[in-house]
Amino acid sequence: GTRTNIPTIGIGKSLLYEGGWTRENLADRMDHFLNEVHEAIDQNPQTLAPQLQRYRGLILKKMGGQDPATSSNSSSSSTTSSDNNINEVNNNNHSTDFDMNMDDDDHRAETNDDNDDCNNDVSHRQKMLQDLASYCNGIAIPLHGDGNDKRFPILGVAMVGQGGQISASAKGRPVAGSSKPIFVSVGHKLSLPTAAQMTASLCLARIPEPVRQADLIGRELLRKLQSNKT
């Protein structure tokens, strides 16, 4: 994308744990934000909940600082204010800011030594995502850098809750998306909120459909090649 100068999004299923992030504090940060969203909906059942259900877009935690867009031509589909910690970005480029009165803790939040094992954490996260399935098509948190490289104050976002559309079509109701995160970078000629929004909108399963289909086609070609050799 950068060579041809077209808008490009970078996604991955694994994180190299740059910028001071670890598997533990990433999981802690995601679950903490999911709890915050739950509490905000419970506290605003007549205002926030109907808005989320109407647009059912991506819920993006306020990033803070400057959005590291790679080009002056970059456009963001969300708006921010100093009083709001969460933005909702839907697939029709409509965005709404919500004042949720939450503290923006440092991303190096201490983890509880008494936490359950990883499987229990994922199961709990899946339950929270199921409760939020009718309100959004994904939840994203920014991955702030450790400050050593001023060019990249934000490395990207970790996204959960995206996908679930295949099961939802079969069951006829919203189904929780993936509890395992994918990671979205700022991309080229796209702001990070726009890249995250587009990624969530393209996820029928855990990863965006163009990538998933390319992987399925590649695997099928490999199977055919192997069968021809035998």
Salt bridges, closest charged atoms under 4 A:
ASP31 OD1 - ARG125 NE 2.75
GLU36 OE2 - HIS32 NE2 3.18
GLU36 OE1 - LYS61 NZ 3.70
ASP104 OD1 - ARG29 NH2 3.41
ASP104 OD1 - LYS61 NZ 3.98
ASP105 OD2 - HIS32 NE2 3.51
ASP106 OD2 - ARG108 NH1 3.35
ASP131 OD2 - LYS127 NZ 3.65
ASP149 OD2 - ARG151 NH2 2.90
GLU209 OE2 - ARG212 NH2 2.89
ASP215 OD2 - ARG219 NE 2.77
GLU220 OE1 - ARG223 NH2 2.76
